[in-house]
Amino acid sequence: MKFPWSKSCIPESPGDPPGGFTLFEMLIAMALTAVIGAVLFRTWDMVALSGRQAQQAVAARERERIVFGIIDNDMAALHIASGGISTLPPLGKSAILPSEAYHTETGTEAPEPEEGESVLLSFATRVSALPEAASTAEDVFCVEYRLRPVSPNRKMLVRRERAFCGVSGEFPWREIVLFPSLVTARFDLVLPGGRTATEWAGDGSDSANAVGLRLVCKISETEDEECFYSHIMARRTEIGWE
């Protein structure tokens, strides 16, 4: 006996769709999901790359600002002998070493030059670039800018300084890296009238009348670039070193 409300008595509508998804619909959904995921990943990767490039550019600009500030401070407090006898080194390109008399008196030997290194600039200044240096107004620092090889094709520009400049002795040097990767670099003298001396003796004789220094960096193999220019502002009489 069948009741009128039983399932068999309820006619099925011919327009009702079958339940679930077909294989074709699932493949389309998976393909759309993959495409959307690829687009989102590519967008995220581009945003992340742009962020890294922006951070590197900001870091490079900050390094340049610090480096150029160091050079400018060095030049502002530079000692340039204006005649007479001074134990302080002139603005030149020679390594600052103890005198022969010091080695004779102490029985020590002069140190061997560092292999592959070149001294681009050496001088005496009243400023220190190292925050831990406990300096006073009377302190004078010997400074060297050196080009040091780090690989067969790359070099770094290093600033070295030591206290007690003008006193002959083996005092410790402290250093900071200014540019970590260069092909090469040089300091040009800027003379009165705007003339530039690319090659100069390096013993202090050429620098007595110089008005500025130009740092020229070769960052790539193809071109030189003027990295920085600084006026030589101080003279002995201007900073009270008579």
MARPA-724039 format. One record per residue (C-alpha): residue number from 0; chain; x negated, y negated, z negated. Coordinates in nm, 4 decimals. Each point is the difference from the previous one (the first is absolute). Example, Ala and Ser with C-alpha at 12.3 -4.5 7.8 and 13.67 -1.06 7.14 Angstrom:
BEGIN
resi; chain; u; v; w
0; A; -1.2300; 0.4500; -0.7800 $
1; A; -0.1370; -0.3440; 0.0660 $
//
This chain:
BEGIN
resi; chain; u; v; w
0; A; 0.0000; 0.0000; 0.0000 $
1; A; -0.1367; -0.3378; 0.0961 $
2; A; 0.0958; -0.3181; -0.1711 $
3; A; 0.0664; -0.3059; 0.2136 $
4; A; -0.2756; -0.1912; -0.1726 $
5; A; -0.2670; 0.2617; 0.0647 $
6; A; -0.3015; -0.0899; 0.2203 $
7; A; 0.1183; 0.2092; 0.2875 $
8; A; 0.3077; -0.2104; 0.0288 $
9; A; -0.1974; -0.3275; 0.0405 $
10; A; -0.0752; -0.0529; 0.3647 $
11; A; -0.3522; -0.1092; 0.0941 $
12; A; -0.0385; -0.3255; 0.1889 $
13; A; -0.1673; 0.0571; 0.3342 $
14; A; -0.1953; -0.3320; -0.0356 $
15; A; -0.1857; 0.0803; -0.3262 $
16; A; -0.3790; 0.0213; 0.0556 $
17; A; -0.1998; 0.2952; -0.1303 $
18; A; -0.1907; -0.0568; -0.3316 $
19; A; -0.3870; -0.0788; -0.0300 $
20; A; -0.2588; -0.1328; 0.2515 $
21; A; -0.1124; 0.1494; 0.3210 $
22; A; -0.3694; 0.0722; 0.0701 $
23; A; -0.0106; -0.2768; 0.2596 $
24; A; 0.1253; -0.2572; -0.2519 $
25; A; -0.2603; 0.1084; -0.2555 $
26; A; -0.2795; -0.0315; 0.2582 $
27; A; 0.1128; -0.3516; 0.0895 $
28; A; 0.0117; -0.0999; -0.3673 $
29; A; -0.3478; 0.1416; -0.0621 $
30; A; -0.1391; -0.1803; 0.3059 $
31; A; 0.1505; -0.3327; -0.1082 $
32; A; -0.1384; 0.0465; -0.3529 $
33; A; -0.3477; 0.0709; 0.1397 $
34; A; 0.0086; -0.3073; 0.2259 $
35; A; 0.1189; -0.2284; -0.2812 $
36; A; -0.2656; 0.1454; -0.2348 $
37; A; -0.2747; -0.0545; 0.2593 $
38; A; 0.1076; -0.3596; 0.0551 $
39; A; 0.0106; -0.0682; -0.3756 $
40; A; -0.3424; 0.1610; -0.0548 $
41; A; -0.1524; -0.2000; 0.2867 $
42; A; 0.1451; -0.3200; -0.1387 $
43; A; -0.1318; 0.0768; -0.3484 $
44; A; -0.3442; 0.0847; 0.1433 $
45; A; -0.0141; -0.3300; 0.1912 $
46; A; 0.1008; -0.1956; -0.3104 $
47; A; -0.2625; 0.1809; -0.2106 $
48; A; -0.2695; -0.0618; 0.2651 $
49; A; 0.0877; -0.3688; 0.0198 $
50; A; -0.0198; -0.0205; -0.3788 $
51; A; -0.3453; 0.1606; -0.0044 $
52; A; -0.1254; -0.2308; 0.2758 $
53; A; 0.1333; -0.3029; -0.1852 $
54; A; -0.1722; 0.1117; -0.3213 $
55; A; -0.3290; 0.0531; 0.1861 $
56; A; 0.0254; -0.3437; 0.1616 $
57; A; 0.0710; -0.1642; -0.3365 $
58; A; -0.2903; 0.1883; -0.1612 $
59; A; -0.2348; -0.1039; 0.2825 $
60; A; 0.1030; -0.3651; -0.0316 $
61; A; -0.0440; 0.0132; -0.3766 $
62; A; -0.3471; 0.1515; 0.0396 $
63; A; -0.0935; -0.2729; 0.2507 $
64; A; 0.1275; -0.2684; -0.2366 $
65; A; -0.2103; 0.1381; -0.2862 $
66; A; -0.3112; 0.0515; 0.2154 $
67; A; 0.0149; -0.3454; 0.1553 $
68; A; 0.0584; -0.1516; -0.3421 $
69; A; -0.3151; 0.1727; -0.1274 $
70; A; -0.2088; -0.1292; 0.2918 $
71; A; 0.1414; -0.3494; -0.0355 $
72; A; -0.0770; -0.0070; -0.3738 $
73; A; -0.3535; 0.1218; 0.0668 $
74; A; -0.0590; -0.2766; 0.2529 $
75; A; 0.1558; -0.2667; -0.2217 $
76; A; -0.2480; 0.0746; -0.2803 $
77; A; -0.2944; 0.0821; 0.2257 $
78; A; -0.3520; -0.1052; -0.0922 $
79; A; -0.2039; -0.1449; 0.2866 $
80; A; -0.3492; -0.1149; -0.0948 $
81; A; -0.0661; -0.3575; 0.1079 $
82; A; -0.3740; -0.0097; -0.0429 $
83; A; -0.2218; 0.0866; -0.2913 $
84; A; -0.0618; 0.3422; -0.1510 $
85; A; 0.2896; 0.2216; -0.0980 $
86; A; 0.0043; 0.3607; -0.1156 $
87; A; 0.3538; 0.0382; 0.1345 $
88; A; 0.0340; 0.1655; 0.3415 $
89; A; 0.0927; -0.2217; 0.2957 $
90; A; 0.2903; 0.0652; 0.2316 $
91; A; -0.1523; 0.2672; 0.2195 $
92; A; 0.0161; 0.3590; 0.1157 $
93; A; -0.2711; 0.1580; -0.2141 $
94; A; 0.0568; 0.2480; -0.2799 $
95; A; -0.0400; -0.1536; -0.3464 $
96; A; -0.2774; 0.2042; -0.1609 $
97; A; -0.2309; -0.0405; -0.3002 $
98; A; -0.3244; -0.1792; 0.0757 $
99; A; -0.3285; 0.1789; 0.0577 $
100; A; -0.1298; -0.1500; -0.3252 $
101; A; 0.2842; 0.1701; -0.1882 $
102; A; -0.0916; 0.3419; 0.1401 $
103; A; -0.3676; -0.0618; -0.0748 $
104; A; 0.0700; -0.0970; -0.3607 $
105; A; 0.2469; 0.2815; -0.0645 $
106; A; -0.1839; 0.2676; 0.1977 $
107; A; 0.3067; 0.0808; 0.2080 $
108; A; 0.0390; 0.0467; 0.3734 $
109; A; 0.2188; -0.2073; 0.2271 $
110; A; 0.3238; 0.1827; 0.0884 $
111; A; 0.0400; 0.1458; 0.3454 $
112; A; 0.2620; -0.1675; 0.2210 $
113; A; 0.3293; 0.1826; 0.0288 $
114; A; 0.0055; 0.2067; 0.3169 $
115; A; 0.2255; -0.1448; 0.2653 $
116; A; 0.1014; -0.3054; -0.2044 $
117; A; -0.0538; -0.3555; 0.1150 $
118; A; 0.0187; -0.3216; -0.2004 $
119; A; 0.2281; -0.2464; 0.1786 $
120; A; -0.0262; -0.2762; -0.2589 $
121; A; -0.1748; -0.0687; -0.3307 $
122; A; 0.0182; -0.3033; -0.2259 $
123; A; 0.0471; -0.1305; -0.3548 $
124; A; 0.3355; -0.1196; -0.1264 $
125; A; 0.1685; -0.0910; -0.3256 $
126; A; 0.3117; 0.2117; 0.0471 $
127; A; 0.0576; 0.3691; -0.0592 $
128; A; 0.2476; 0.2046; 0.2031 $
129; A; 0.0295; 0.2669; -0.2676 $
130; A; 0.2565; -0.0580; -0.2749 $
131; A; -0.2025; 0.1842; -0.2637 $
132; A; -0.2967; -0.2335; 0.0391 $
133; A; -0.0344; -0.2057; -0.3177 $
134; A; -0.1344; -0.3172; 0.1600 $
135; A; -0.0444; -0.3503; -0.1325 $
136; A; -0.0525; -0.3315; 0.1753 $
137; A; -0.3763; 0.0510; -0.0187 $
138; A; -0.0065; 0.3467; 0.1615 $
139; A; -0.1364; 0.0445; 0.3492 $
140; A; 0.0617; 0.3148; 0.2038 $
141; A; -0.2055; 0.1484; 0.2811 $
142; A; 0.2307; 0.1208; 0.2764 $
143; A; -0.0550; 0.2170; 0.3058 $
144; A; 0.2463; 0.0819; 0.2768 $
145; A; -0.1018; 0.3366; 0.1427 $
146; A; 0.1174; 0.2061; 0.2949 $
147; A; -0.0007; 0.3657; -0.1061 $
148; A; 0.0642; 0.2963; 0.2327 $
149; A; 0.2835; 0.2339; -0.0977 $
150; A; 0.0093; 0.2091; 0.3200 $
151; A; -0.1885; 0.0079; 0.3316 $
152; A; 0.2298; -0.2687; 0.1447 $
153; A; 0.1385; -0.1892; -0.2990 $
154; A; -0.1492; -0.2237; -0.2693 $
155; A; 0.1283; -0.1829; -0.3046 $
156; A; -0.0775; -0.3503; -0.1202 $
157; A; -0.1091; 0.0014; -0.3639 $
158; A; -0.0607; -0.2919; -0.2364 $
159; A; -0.2654; 0.0623; -0.2686 $
160; A; -0.0792; -0.2274; -0.2894 $
161; A; -0.2249; -0.0034; -0.3040 $
162; A; -0.0403; -0.2402; -0.2867 $
163; A; -0.3204; -0.1804; -0.1090 $
164; A; -0.0663; -0.1238; 0.3510 $
165; A; -0.3385; -0.1673; 0.0222 $
166; A; -0.1480; 0.2377; -0.2591 $
167; A; -0.2190; 0.2686; 0.1529 $
168; A; 0.1072; 0.3394; -0.1273 $
169; A; 0.1884; 0.3178; 0.0791 $
170; A; 0.3428; -0.1052; -0.1196 $
171; A; 0.3071; 0.2104; 0.0836 $
172; A; 0.2009; -0.0852; 0.3082 $
173; A; 0.3774; 0.0210; 0.0131 $
174; A; 0.1888; 0.0095; 0.3241 $
175; A; 0.3405; -0.0105; 0.1616 $
176; A; 0.1083; 0.1082; 0.3483 $
177; A; 0.1342; -0.2906; 0.2041 $
178; A; 0.0813; 0.1755; 0.3297 $
179; A; 0.0049; 0.3819; -0.0109 $
180; A; -0.0142; 0.0659; 0.3760 $
181; A; -0.1760; -0.2082; 0.2657 $
182; A; -0.2085; 0.0685; 0.3067 $
183; A; -0.2372; -0.2787; -0.1033 $
184; A; -0.0008; -0.3552; -0.1372 $
185; A; -0.2265; -0.3030; -0.0181 $
186; A; -0.0197; -0.3481; -0.1537 $
187; A; -0.0619; -0.2906; 0.2385 $
188; A; -0.1330; -0.3338; -0.1205 $
189; A; 0.2005; -0.3065; 0.0979 $
190; A; -0.2310; -0.2988; 0.0390 $
191; A; 0.0801; -0.3732; 0.0111 $
192; A; 0.1865; -0.0936; 0.3151 $
193; A; 0.1752; 0.3341; 0.0171 $
194; A; -0.2933; 0.1917; 0.1412 $
195; A; -0.0041; 0.3688; -0.0914 $
196; A; -0.3117; 0.2053; -0.0681 $
197; A; 0.0744; 0.3686; 0.0562 $
198; A; -0.3628; 0.1022; -0.0527 $
199; A; -0.1896; -0.1659; -0.2838 $
200; A; -0.3180; 0.0766; -0.1888 $
201; A; 0.1664; 0.1020; -0.3232 $
202; A; -0.2743; -0.1367; -0.2261 $
203; A; 0.1849; -0.3158; -0.0995 $
204; A; -0.1763; -0.2295; 0.2467 $
205; A; 0.2961; -0.0165; 0.2401 $
206; A; 0.2690; -0.0425; -0.2613 $
207; A; -0.1170; -0.3207; -0.1694 $
208; A; 0.2083; -0.2186; 0.2325 $
209; A; 0.2876; 0.2415; 0.0646 $
210; A; 0.3519; -0.1270; -0.0615 $
211; A; 0.1874; 0.3282; 0.0191 $
212; A; -0.0071; 0.3747; 0.0415 $
213; A; 0.2103; 0.1989; 0.2447 $
214; A; 0.0691; 0.3670; -0.0691 $
215; A; 0.0403; 0.1883; 0.3293 $
216; A; 0.1357; 0.3543; -0.0201 $
217; A; 0.0063; 0.2658; 0.2675 $
218; A; 0.3039; 0.2033; -0.0959 $
219; A; 0.0253; 0.2052; 0.3204 $
220; A; -0.2542; 0.1030; 0.2614 $
221; A; 0.1241; -0.2534; 0.2550 $
222; A; 0.0194; -0.3410; -0.1645 $
223; A; -0.1437; -0.2266; -0.2672 $
224; A; 0.2295; -0.1995; -0.2221 $
225; A; -0.0650; -0.3066; -0.2101 $
226; A; 0.1088; 0.1236; -0.3388 $
227; A; -0.0639; -0.3061; -0.2109 $
228; A; -0.1667; -0.3400; -0.0087 $
229; A; -0.1131; -0.1707; -0.3184 $
230; A; -0.1584; -0.3401; -0.0524 $
231; A; -0.3201; -0.0147; -0.2021 $
232; A; 0.1185; -0.2589; -0.2461 $
233; A; -0.2543; -0.0170; -0.2803 $
234; A; -0.3490; -0.1382; -0.0176 $
235; A; -0.2304; -0.0062; -0.3004 $
236; A; 0.0645; -0.3658; -0.0680 $
237; A; 0.3768; 0.0474; 0.0276 $
238; A; 0.0197; 0.2706; -0.2645 $
239; A; -0.2625; -0.1384; -0.2357 $
240; A; -0.2797; 0.2451; 0.0551 $
241; A; -0.2818; -0.2530; 0.0018 $
//
